Amino acid sequence: MKKVLNPGRESWPELLKRPTMDFQSTEEVVMPIMEEVKLGGDKAVNDYTERFDGVPLNQLLVAQEEIDRAVLLVDDELKNAISVAKANIETFHSAQKDDTLKVETMSGVSCYRKSVAIDKVGLYIPGGTAPLFSTVLMLAIPAKLAGCRELILCTPPDDQGNIHPAILYTAQLVGLDKIFKVGGAQAIASMTFGTETIPKVYKIFGPGNQYVTAAKQLATKFGVAIDMPAGPSEVAVYADATAVPAFVAADLLSQAEHGTDSQVVLVASDESIVDEVENEVAEQLKQLPRAEFATKALENSVAIVAEDRKDAIDLLNEYGAEHLILAIDSPWSVADKIVNAGSVFLGNYTPESAGDYASGTNHTLPTNGYAKMYSGVSLDSFVKKITYQEITAEGLKVLGPVVEKMASAEQLQAHKNAVSIRLKMIDDV
């Protein structure tokens, strides 16, 4: 990690740069895949699956027999762990349900708003070097709670044509039965346009590599919504003298091991903290099976000494981390000043991995600085808000002249007439 001492604000944008991604060249690869799947349907999907995943498939839909086998392959301890995570995620997301809002803005004029589930939703679950069965929980649970009518899941097969057992076990646990063996850009294209086998959806959720990310962004050009722009995983840790260096190092590495394009940022109140954390990182790195990924990610990373707390807070808000850990004394005193972060973890005993798996919050979060304008996935992500209004005759007598005046000022005579014709009938009665 590069170490920087009390950098001036003018240097922050350069210092906090994420690893660059060449979106243009990636889109140039992905767009033909999107177009071929749109035209060729299942055949194009199968061709790309054989080309990219190295396996020819007889059918895309996972059979019930495969799910039943997967259930037997997952050990009981993992099943119990998944059950605890499921319960916590359900508890937190159930609490996000809101009642229909009703407001009488003036006498006789009532306005309402209620949440209505998105009808058709697609979930993408990566299955490569890290099969993210936890993401099945994070996406399917709020979708089910929201009341989405049709849910499909796409995830890539291995070179034997199988889906990771934990993904299938978790999918059936949360009630998913439309599971398709397709990954990468071709999976996003399938859900965008629909094929003979895979239904078209209205909104696509889930993380993925640069090709999946590009495909999701292209999907929006074809009338399909996505959860958020996403990129490589990242974490920022703010540490003071009360932080435990071993904990901080473990948190940094937990994100660095995601992939070579991940990024971690350490902001410390003193240089000695950085030195202690770096020593711990070096020791813990030796024990990691994914050390090669983590080492490369650390090359994209930076440790910053910010002795002034206000500077540290402003710097963290400038970065807008996907995950932000406050390993400091009185963490709420800083948390209340954080306006740009996907999810915040407070104190020495709140590791980021708890949120990734089982505390109850959602781990599908904005990356690449998008925390400045996007929220992470929640129950709200799976609903749209519909407003209603109901006006009585007496209410229109009061509100109508206001509307008439405004419509006239905008030179929209038909708008005015829609009110005037009603007012005339009320007066004639």
C-alpha positions in Angstrom: 0.0 0.0 0.0 1.2 3.5 -0.8 1.5 5.6 2.3 0.7 9.4 2.3 1.0 11.8 5.2 -1.5 14.5 5.7 -2.2 15.1 2.0 -3.5 18.5 0.9 -7.1 18.6 -0.3 -6.1 19.4 -3.8 -4.4 16.0 -4.1 -7.4 14.0 -2.8 -9.0 13.3 -6.3 -5.8 11.8 -7.6 -5.0 10.0 -4.4 -8.5 8.3 -4.2 -8.7 7.2 -7.8 -10.2 3.8 -8.3 -8.5 1.2 -10.5 -9.4 2.3 -14.0 -11.8 0.2 -16.2 -11.9 0.6 -20.0 -15.7 0.7 -20.3 -15.6 1.6 -24.0 -13.6 -1.5 -25.0 -15.6 -3.7 -22.7 -18.9 -2.5 -24.2 -17.5 -3.2 -27.6 -17.1 -6.8 -26.6 -20.5 -7.0 -24.8 -22.8 -5.3 -27.3 -22.4 -8.0 -30.0 -23.3 -10.6 -27.3 -26.4 -8.6 -26.4 -27.4 -8.4 -30.0 -26.8 -12.0 -30.8 -28.8 -13.2 -27.8 -31.6 -10.9 -28.8 -31.7 -12.4 -32.2 -30.7 -16.0 -31.5 -32.3 -16.7 -28.1 -31.3 -20.0 -26.4 -29.0 -21.1 -29.2 -26.9 -17.9 -28.9 -26.9 -18.4 -25.1 -25.7 -22.0 -25.4 -23.0 -21.0 -27.9 -21.6 -18.4 -25.6 -21.8 -20.7 -22.6 -19.8 -23.3 -24.4 -17.3 -20.7 -25.6 -16.8 -18.9 -22.3 -17.5 -21.6 -19.7 -16.2 -24.5 -21.7 -19.3 -26.7 -21.3 -22.1 -27.6 -23.8 -25.5 -27.8 -22.2 -28.6 -29.8 -23.1 -30.9 -27.4 -21.1 -30.5 -24.1 -19.4 -33.1 -24.6 -16.6 -31.8 -26.4 -13.6 -33.8 -29.6 -13.0 -35.4 -30.4 -9.7 -33.1 -33.5 -9.4 -30.1 -31.3 -9.5 -31.5 -29.2 -6.7 -32.3 -32.2 -4.6 -28.7 -33.5 -5.1 -27.3 -30.1 -4.1 -29.3 -30.1 -0.9 -27.6 -33.3 0.2 -24.2 -32.0 -0.7 -24.3 -29.0 1.7 -23.2 -29.9 5.2 -25.5 -29.3 8.2 -23.3 -26.6 9.8 -23.4 -24.5 6.6 -27.1 -25.0 6.4 -27.5 -23.8 9.9 -25.3 -20.8 9.2 -27.4 -19.9 6.1 -30.6 -20.3 8.2 -29.4 -17.8 10.8 -28.3 -15.3 8.1 -31.7 -15.8 6.3 -33.6 -15.0 9.6 -31.6 -11.8 10.3 -31.9 -10.6 6.7 -35.7 -11.2 6.8 -36.0 -9.4 10.1 -34.2 -6.3 9.0 -35.8 -6.1 5.6 -39.3 -6.9 6.9 -39.0 -3.8 9.1 -38.6 -1.7 5.9 -42.2 -2.2 4.8 -44.2 1.0 4.8 -47.9 1.5 5.1 -49.9 3.4 2.4 -49.4 7.1 2.9 -52.5 9.3 3.0 -52.4 13.1 3.3 -55.3 15.5 3.0 -53.4 18.5 1.5 -56.5 20.7 1.8 -60.2 20.1 2.5 -61.6 17.7 0.0 -58.2 16.9 -1.6 -56.7 13.6 -0.6 -53.3 12.3 -1.8 -52.0 8.8 -1.4 -48.8 6.8 -2.0 -48.3 3.1 -1.8 -45.5 0.6 -2.7 -46.2 -1.9 -5.5 -43.9 -4.7 -6.2 -41.9 -4.8 -9.5 -43.6 -7.7 -11.3 -40.7 -9.5 -13.0 -37.2 -9.4 -11.5 -33.9 -11.1 -12.5 -31.1 -12.0 -10.1 -27.6 -12.5 -11.3 -25.3 -14.6 -9.0 -21.6 -14.9 -9.8 -20.3 -18.4 -9.6 -16.6 -18.2 -10.6 -13.7 -18.0 -8.2 -16.1 -17.1 -5.4 -19.6 -18.6 -5.7 -21.7 -16.0 -3.9 -24.6 -18.0 -2.4 -24.9 -15.2 0.2 -26.0 -12.9 -2.6 -29.0 -15.2 -3.2 -30.1 -14.3 0.3 -29.5 -10.6 -0.1 -31.5 -10.4 -3.4 -34.2 -13.0 -3.1 -35.3 -12.3 0.4 -36.3 -8.6 -0.1 -37.7 -9.5 -3.5 -40.0 -12.1 -1.9 -40.9 -9.8 0.9 -41.8 -7.0 -1.6 -44.1 -9.4 -3.4 -42.4 -9.6 -6.8 -44.5 -12.1 -8.8 -41.8 -13.6 -11.0 -38.2 -14.2 -9.9 -35.6 -15.8 -12.0 -32.0 -16.5 -11.1 -29.0 -16.8 -13.6 -25.7 -18.2 -12.5 -22.8 -19.7 -14.5 -22.1 -23.4 -14.6 -18.7 -25.0 -13.9 -16.9 -26.9 -16.6 -19.0 -30.0 -15.7 -22.2 -28.1 -16.3 -23.1 -27.9 -12.6 -24.1 -25.1 -10.3 -22.3 -24.8 -7.0 -24.4 -26.8 -4.4 -24.6 -23.9 -1.9 -26.1 -21.6 -4.5 -28.8 -24.2 -5.4 -29.4 -25.0 -1.7 -29.9 -21.3 -0.8 -32.0 -20.7 -3.9 -34.5 -23.4 -3.0 -34.4 -22.4 0.7 -35.7 -18.9 -0.3 -38.3 -20.3 -2.7 -36.7 -19.8 -6.1 -37.5 -22.5 -8.7 -36.5 -20.8 -12.0 -32.8 -21.2 -11.9 -30.8 -21.0 -15.2 -27.3 -22.2 -16.0 -26.0 -19.1 -17.7 -23.5 -16.5 -16.7 -21.7 -13.4 -18.0 -23.0 -10.9 -20.4 -25.2 -13.6 -22.1 -27.1 -14.0 -18.8 -27.8 -10.3 -18.7 -28.8 -10.3 -22.3 -31.2 -13.2 -21.7 -33.0 -11.4 -18.9 -33.0 -8.2 -21.0 -34.6 -9.6 -24.1 -36.0 -12.9 -23.0 -35.3 -16.2 -24.9 -37.4 -19.3 -25.6 -36.5 -20.5 -22.1 -35.5 -17.5 -20.0 -38.1 -14.9 -19.3 -37.6 -11.2 -19.9 -37.6 -9.2 -16.7 -38.2 -5.5 -15.8 -35.2 -5.1 -13.4 -31.9 -6.9 -13.0 -30.0 -7.2 -9.8 -26.6 -8.6 -8.8 -22.9 -8.1 -8.9 -20.5 -9.4 -11.6 -17.3 -8.9 -13.5 -16.6 -6.0 -15.9 -18.5 -7.8 -18.7 -21.6 -8.3 -16.5 -21.4 -4.7 -15.3 -21.2 -3.4 -18.9 -24.1 -5.6 -20.0 -26.2 -4.3 -17.1 -25.5 -0.8 -18.1 -26.4 -1.6 -21.8 -29.6 -3.2 -20.6 -30.8 0.2 -19.5 -30.7 1.3 -23.1 -33.3 -1.4 -23.9 -35.8 -0.4 -21.3 -34.7 -2.7 -18.4 -33.8 -1.2 -15.0 -30.8 -2.3 -12.9 -30.1 -2.1 -9.2 -27.2 0.3 -9.5 -23.9 0.8 -11.4 -21.4 -1.5 -9.8 -17.7 -2.2 -10.0 -14.9 -3.9 -8.1 -15.4 -4.3 -4.3 -13.9 -1.8 -1.9 -13.5 -0.8 1.7 -12.3 2.2 3.6 -11.2 1.9 7.3 -10.8 4.9 9.6 -8.6 3.9 12.5 -7.4 5.8 15.6 -5.3 4.7 18.6 -8.2 2.6 19.9 -8.2 0.4 16.8 -6.8 -3.2 17.0 -4.3 -3.4 14.1 -4.9 -7.1 13.6 -8.7 -6.4 13.1 -8.0 -3.6 10.7 -5.6 -5.7 8.6 -8.1 -8.5 8.5 -10.8 -6.1 7.3 -8.6 -4.7 4.6 -7.7 -8.1 3.3 -11.3 -9.3 3.4 -12.0 -6.9 0.6 -8.6 -7.2 -1.2 -9.2 -11.0 -1.6 -12.2 -10.3 -3.8 -10.1 -9.7 -6.9 -7.1 -8.0 -8.4 -9.2 -4.9 -9.2 -10.5 -4.4 -5.7 -9.3 -1.5 -3.6 -8.8 -0.8 0.1 -8.2 2.6 1.8 -6.8 3.0 5.3 -7.2 6.4 6.9 -5.4 6.7 10.2 -5.0 9.4 12.8 -1.3 8.6 13.3 1.5 7.2 11.2 2.3 4.5 13.8 -1.1 3.0 13.3 -0.4 2.6 9.6 2.9 0.9 10.3 1.3 -1.6 12.7 -1.5 -2.4 10.3 0.9 -2.9 7.4 2.9 -5.4 9.6 -0.3 -7.3 10.3 -1.3 -7.3 6.7 2.0 -8.8 5.7 1.7 -11.6 8.3 -2.0 -12.4 7.6 -1.4 -12.4 3.8 0.9 -15.4 4.2 -2.1 -17.5 5.4 -4.6 -16.6 2.7 -5.4 -19.0 -0.1 -6.3 -16.0 -2.3 -3.1 -14.1 -1.4 -2.3 -13.5 -5.1 -5.6 -11.6 -5.6 -5.1 -9.7 -2.4 -1.5 -8.7 -3.2 -2.5 -7.3 -6.5 -5.4 -5.4 -5.0 -3.1 -3.9 -2.4 -1.1 -2.4 -5.3 -4.3 -0.3 -6.1 -4.6 0.8 -2.4 -3.5 3.6 -0.2 -2.9 4.3 3.5 -3.4 7.9 4.4 -2.4 9.6 7.7 -5.0 12.4 8.5 -4.2 13.8 11.9 -7.0 16.3 11.7 -10.4 14.5 12.3 -12.4 17.0 10.1 -10.0 16.3 7.2 -10.4 12.6 7.7 -14.2 12.8 7.7 -14.2 15.1 4.6 -11.7 12.7 2.8 -13.9 9.7 3.6 -17.0 11.5 2.2 -15.0 12.5 -0.9 -14.1 8.8 -1.4 -17.7 7.5 -0.8 -16.7 3.9 0.0 -18.9 0.9 -0.6 -18.0 -0.3 2.9 -16.8 2.1 5.6 -15.4 0.8 8.9 -15.0 3.2 11.8 -12.5 1.6 14.1 -12.3 4.6 16.4 -13.3 5.8 19.8 -17.0 7.0 19.9 -17.7 5.9 16.3 -21.2 7.4 16.2 -19.6 10.9 16.5 -18.1 10.4 13.1 -20.9 8.1 11.6 -23.4 11.0 12.0 -21.1 13.1 9.8 -20.8 10.5 7.0 -23.0 11.3 4.0 -21.3 9.2 1.3 -21.0 5.5 2.0 -22.8 2.3 1.0 -22.8 0.7 4.5 -21.1 1.8 7.7 -19.6 -0.6 10.3 -19.0 0.9 13.8 -16.4 -0.1 16.4 -13.7 -2.8 16.7 -16.2 -5.7 16.9 -18.1 -5.0 13.7 -16.3 -6.5 10.8 -17.4 -5.8 7.3 -17.8 -9.5 6.7 -20.7 -9.6 9.2 -22.6 -7.3 6.8 -21.5 -9.4 3.9 -23.2 -12.5 5.3 -25.4 -12.4 8.3 -26.0 -9.2 10.4 -29.1 -8.4 8.4 -28.2 -5.4 6.3 -27.8 -5.9 2.5 -24.4 -6.4 1.0 -25.4 -5.3 -2.5 -23.9 -1.8 -2.4 -22.8 1.0 -4.7 -19.1 1.0 -5.6 -16.8 3.3 -7.5 -18.0 6.4 -5.8 -21.6 5.8 -6.6 -22.4 5.9 -2.9 -22.6 9.7 -3.4 -25.9 9.3 -5.2 -27.0 5.7 -4.9 -28.3 3.6 -2.0 -27.6 -0.1 -1.5 -30.2 -2.7 -2.2 -33.2 -2.7 0.2 -36.9 -3.6 0.1 -37.4 -0.3 -1.7 -35.3 -1.6 -4.6 -38.0 -4.1 -5.5 -41.0 -1.8 -5.4 -42.1 1.3 -7.2 -44.2 4.0 -5.6 -47.6 4.8 -7.1 -49.4 7.9 -6.1 -53.2 8.5 -6.1 -55.4 11.4 -5.6 -59.1 11.8 -4.9 -60.9 15.1 -5.0 -64.5 15.8 -3.9 -66.7 18.4 -5.6 -66.2 20.7 -2.7 -62.4 20.2 -2.9 -62.3 21.0 -6.6 -64.2 24.2 -6.0 -61.3 25.4 -3.8 -58.4 23.8 -5.8 -59.8 24.3 -9.3 -59.2 28.0 -9.7 -55.6 27.5 -8.7 -55.1 24.9 -11.4 -57.0 27.1 -14.0 -54.7 30.0 -13.3 -51.5 27.9 -13.5 -52.6 26.2 -16.7 -53.5 29.5 -18.4 -50.1 30.9 -17.5 -48.5 27.9 -19.2 -50.8 28.4 -22.2 -52.2 24.9 -21.9 -55.9 25.5 -22.5 -57.0 21.9 -22.5 -55.5 21.5 -19.0 -57.6 24.5 -17.9 -60.7 23.2 -19.6 -60.5 19.9 -17.8 -61.1 21.8 -14.6 -63.4 24.5 -15.9 -65.9 22.0 -17.4 -66.2 20.3 -14.0 -66.6 23.5 -12.1 -69.3 24.6 -14.4 -71.2 21.3 -13.8 -70.8 21.7 -10.0 -72.2 25.3 -10.3 -75.1 24.2 -12.4 -76.3 21.6 -9.9 
